[in-house]
Amino acid sequence: MDMAKKSGGRLVSSAGLVNYYDSEDRRAVHINPVHVIAISVAIGVFIFLLNSFY
């Protein structure tokens, strides 16, 4: 009986998270994943250059 209650609780909580993350908010900041990768690479190259010069 306890296992059924626990797994049922997980399903309800995970369904709530899916609904939370799937909701689209027009006021939210939308960032293109390509821009995130490009900025990360640029920061990595910048740090690499700083380490190589100093």
Phi and psi in radians as a Rosetta constraint file:
Dihedral C 1 N 2 CA 2 C 2 CIRCULARHARMONIC -1.142 0.35
Dihedral N 2 CA 2 C 2 N 3 CIRCULARHARMONIC -0.655 0.35
Dihedral C 2 N 3 CA 3 C 3 CIRCULARHARMONIC -1.132 0.35
Dihedral N 3 CA 3 C 3 N 4 CIRCULARHARMONIC -0.662 0.35
Dihedral C 3 N 4 CA 4 C 4 CIRCULARHARMONIC -1.139 0.35
Dihedral N 4 CA 4 C 4 N 5 CIRCULARHARMONIC -0.673 0.35
Dihedral C 4 N 5 CA 5 C 5 CIRCULARHARMONIC -1.175 0.35
Dihedral N 5 CA 5 C 5 N 6 CIRCULARHARMONIC -0.713 0.35
Dihedral C 5 N 6 CA 6 C 6 CIRCULARHARMONIC -1.168 0.35
Dihedral N 6 CA 6 C 6 N 7 CIRCULARHARMONIC -0.812 0.35
Dihedral C 6 N 7 CA 7 C 7 CIRCULARHARMONIC -1.168 0.35
Dihedral N 7 CA 7 C 7 N 8 CIRCULARHARMONIC -0.604 0.35
Dihedral C 7 N 8 CA 8 C 8 CIRCULARHARMONIC -1.116 0.35
Dihedral N 8 CA 8 C 8 N 9 CIRCULARHARMONIC -0.663 0.35
Dihedral C 8 N 9 CA 9 C 9 CIRCULARHARMONIC -1.144 0.35
Dihedral N 9 CA 9 C 9 N 10 CIRCULARHARMONIC -0.663 0.35
Dihedral C 9 N 10 CA 10 C 10 CIRCULARHARMONIC -1.146 0.35
Dihedral N 10 CA 10 C 10 N 11 CIRCULARHARMONIC -0.718 0.35
Dihedral C 10 N 11 CA 11 C 11 CIRCULARHARMONIC -1.116 0.35
Dihedral N 11 CA 11 C 11 N 12 CIRCULARHARMONIC -0.715 0.35
Dihedral C 11 N 12 CA 12 C 12 CIRCULARHARMONIC -1.160 0.35
Dihedral N 12 CA 12 C 12 N 13 CIRCULARHARMONIC -0.767 0.35
Dihedral C 12 N 13 CA 13 C 13 CIRCULARHARMONIC -1.195 0.35
Dihedral N 13 CA 13 C 13 N 14 CIRCULARHARMONIC -0.678 0.35
Dihedral C 13 N 14 CA 14 C 14 CIRCULARHARMONIC -1.226 0.35
Dihedral N 14 CA 14 C 14 N 15 CIRCULARHARMONIC -0.592 0.35
Dihedral C 14 N 15 CA 15 C 15 CIRCULARHARMONIC -1.132 0.35
Dihedral N 15 CA 15 C 15 N 16 CIRCULARHARMONIC -0.638 0.35
Dihedral C 15 N 16 CA 16 C 16 CIRCULARHARMONIC -1.129 0.35
Dihedral N 16 CA 16 C 16 N 17 CIRCULARHARMONIC -0.676 0.35
Dihedral C 16 N 17 CA 17 C 17 CIRCULARHARMONIC -1.167 0.35
Dihedral N 17 CA 17 C 17 N 18 CIRCULARHARMONIC -0.694 0.35
Dihedral C 17 N 18 CA 18 C 18 CIRCULARHARMONIC -1.091 0.35
Dihedral N 18 CA 18 C 18 N 19 CIRCULARHARMONIC -0.764 0.35
Dihedral C 18 N 19 CA 19 C 19 CIRCULARHARMONIC -1.116 0.35
Dihedral N 19 CA 19 C 19 N 20 CIRCULARHARMONIC -0.645 0.35
Dihedral C 19 N 20 CA 20 C 20 CIRCULARHARMONIC -1.150 0.35
Dihedral N 20 CA 20 C 20 N 21 CIRCULARHARMONIC -0.801 0.35
Dihedral C 20 N 21 CA 21 C 21 CIRCULARHARMONIC -1.367 0.35
Dihedral N 21 CA 21 C 21 N 22 CIRCULARHARMONIC -0.419 0.35
Dihedral C 21 N 22 CA 22 C 22 CIRCULARHARMONIC -1.443 0.35
Dihedral N 22 CA 22 C 22 N 23 CIRCULARHARMONIC -0.246 0.35
Dihedral C 22 N 23 CA 23 C 23 CIRCULARHARMONIC -1.232 0.35
Dihedral N 23 CA 23 C 23 N 24 CIRCULARHARMONIC 2.345 0.35
Dihedral C 23 N 24 CA 24 C 24 CIRCULARHARMONIC -1.727 0.35
Dihedral N 24 CA 24 C 24 N 25 CIRCULARHARMONIC 2.173 0.35
Dihedral C 24 N 25 CA 25 C 25 CIRCULARHARMONIC -1.976 0.35
Dihedral N 25 CA 25 C 25 N 26 CIRCULARHARMONIC 2.135 0.35
Dihedral C 25 N 26 CA 26 C 26 CIRCULARHARMONIC -1.210 0.35
Dihedral N 26 CA 26 C 26 N 27 CIRCULARHARMONIC -0.397 0.35
Dihedral C 26 N 27 CA 27 C 27 CIRCULARHARMONIC -1.454 0.35
Dihedral N 27 CA 27 C 27 N 28 CIRCULARHARMONIC -0.215 0.35
Dihedral C 27 N 28 CA 28 C 28 CIRCULARHARMONIC -1.254 0.35
Dihedral N 28 CA 28 C 28 N 29 CIRCULARHARMONIC 2.707 0.35
Dihedral C 28 N 29 CA 29 C 29 CIRCULARHARMONIC -1.404 0.35
Dihedral N 29 CA 29 C 29 N 30 CIRCULARHARMONIC 2.164 0.35
Dihedral C 29 N 30 CA 30 C 30 CIRCULARHARMONIC -1.853 0.35
Dihedral N 30 CA 30 C 30 N 31 CIRCULARHARMONIC 2.155 0.35
Dihedral C 30 N 31 CA 31 C 31 CIRCULARHARMONIC -2.074 0.35
Dihedral N 31 CA 31 C 31 N 32 CIRCULARHARMONIC 2.273 0.35
Dihedral C 31 N 32 CA 32 C 32 CIRCULARHARMONIC -1.225 0.35
Dihedral N 32 CA 32 C 32 N 33 CIRCULARHARMONIC 2.290 0.35
Dihedral C 32 N 33 CA 33 C 33 CIRCULARHARMONIC -1.031 0.35
Dihedral N 33 CA 33 C 33 N 34 CIRCULARHARMONIC -0.529 0.35
Dihedral C 33 N 34 CA 34 C 34 CIRCULARHARMONIC -1.138 0.35
Dihedral N 34 CA 34 C 34 N 35 CIRCULARHARMONIC -0.661 0.35
Dihedral C 34 N 35 CA 35 C 35 CIRCULARHARMONIC -1.158 0.35
Dihedral N 35 CA 35 C 35 N 36 CIRCULARHARMONIC -0.660 0.35
Dihedral C 35 N 36 CA 36 C 36 CIRCULARHARMONIC -1.099 0.35
Dihedral N 36 CA 36 C 36 N 37 CIRCULARHARMONIC -0.772 0.35
Dihedral C 36 N 37 CA 37 C 37 CIRCULARHARMONIC -1.145 0.35
Dihedral N 37 CA 37 C 37 N 38 CIRCULARHARMONIC -0.751 0.35
Dihedral C 37 N 38 CA 38 C 38 CIRCULARHARMONIC -1.111 0.35
Dihedral N 38 CA 38 C 38 N 39 CIRCULARHARMONIC -0.744 0.35
Dihedral C 38 N 39 CA 39 C 39 CIRCULARHARMONIC -1.154 0.35
Dihedral N 39 CA 39 C 39 N 40 CIRCULARHARMONIC -0.680 0.35
Dihedral C 39 N 40 CA 40 C 40 CIRCULARHARMONIC -1.111 0.35
Dihedral N 40 CA 40 C 40 N 41 CIRCULARHARMONIC -0.746 0.35
Dihedral C 40 N 41 CA 41 C 41 CIRCULARHARMONIC -1.140 0.35
Dihedral N 41 CA 41 C 41 N 42 CIRCULARHARMONIC -0.729 0.35
Dihedral C 41 N 42 CA 42 C 42 CIRCULARHARMONIC -1.101 0.35
Dihedral N 42 CA 42 C 42 N 43 CIRCULARHARMONIC -0.732 0.35
Dihedral C 42 N 43 CA 43 C 43 CIRCULARHARMONIC -1.149 0.35
Dihedral N 43 CA 43 C 43 N 44 CIRCULARHARMONIC -0.695 0.35
Dihedral C 43 N 44 CA 44 C 44 CIRCULARHARMONIC -1.091 0.35
Dihedral N 44 CA 44 C 44 N 45 CIRCULARHARMONIC -0.756 0.35
Dihedral C 44 N 45 CA 45 C 45 CIRCULARHARMONIC -1.143 0.35
Dihedral N 45 CA 45 C 45 N 46 CIRCULARHARMONIC -0.707 0.35
Dihedral C 45 N 46 CA 46 C 46 CIRCULARHARMONIC -1.073 0.35
Dihedral N 46 CA 46 C 46 N 47 CIRCULARHARMONIC -0.785 0.35
Dihedral C 46 N 47 CA 47 C 47 CIRCULARHARMONIC -1.157 0.35
Dihedral N 47 CA 47 C 47 N 48 CIRCULARHARMONIC -0.691 0.35
Dihedral C 47 N 48 CA 48 C 48 CIRCULARHARMONIC -1.071 0.35
Dihedral N 48 CA 48 C 48 N 49 CIRCULARHARMONIC -0.753 0.35
Dihedral C 48 N 49 CA 49 C 49 CIRCULARHARMONIC -1.156 0.35
Dihedral N 49 CA 49 C 49 N 50 CIRCULARHARMONIC -0.700 0.35
Dihedral C 49 N 50 CA 50 C 50 CIRCULARHARMONIC -1.087 0.35
Dihedral N 50 CA 50 C 50 N 51 CIRCULARHARMONIC -0.719 0.35
Dihedral C 50 N 51 CA 51 C 51 CIRCULARHARMONIC -1.185 0.35
Dihedral N 51 CA 51 C 51 N 52 CIRCULARHARMONIC -0.593 0.35
Dihedral C 51 N 52 CA 52 C 52 CIRCULARHARMONIC -1.340 0.35
Dihedral N 52 CA 52 C 52 N 53 CIRCULARHARMONIC -0.469 0.35
Dihedral C 52 N 53 CA 53 C 53 CIRCULARHARMONIC -1.535 0.35
Dihedral N 53 CA 53 C 53 N 54 CIRCULARHARMONIC -0.396 0.35
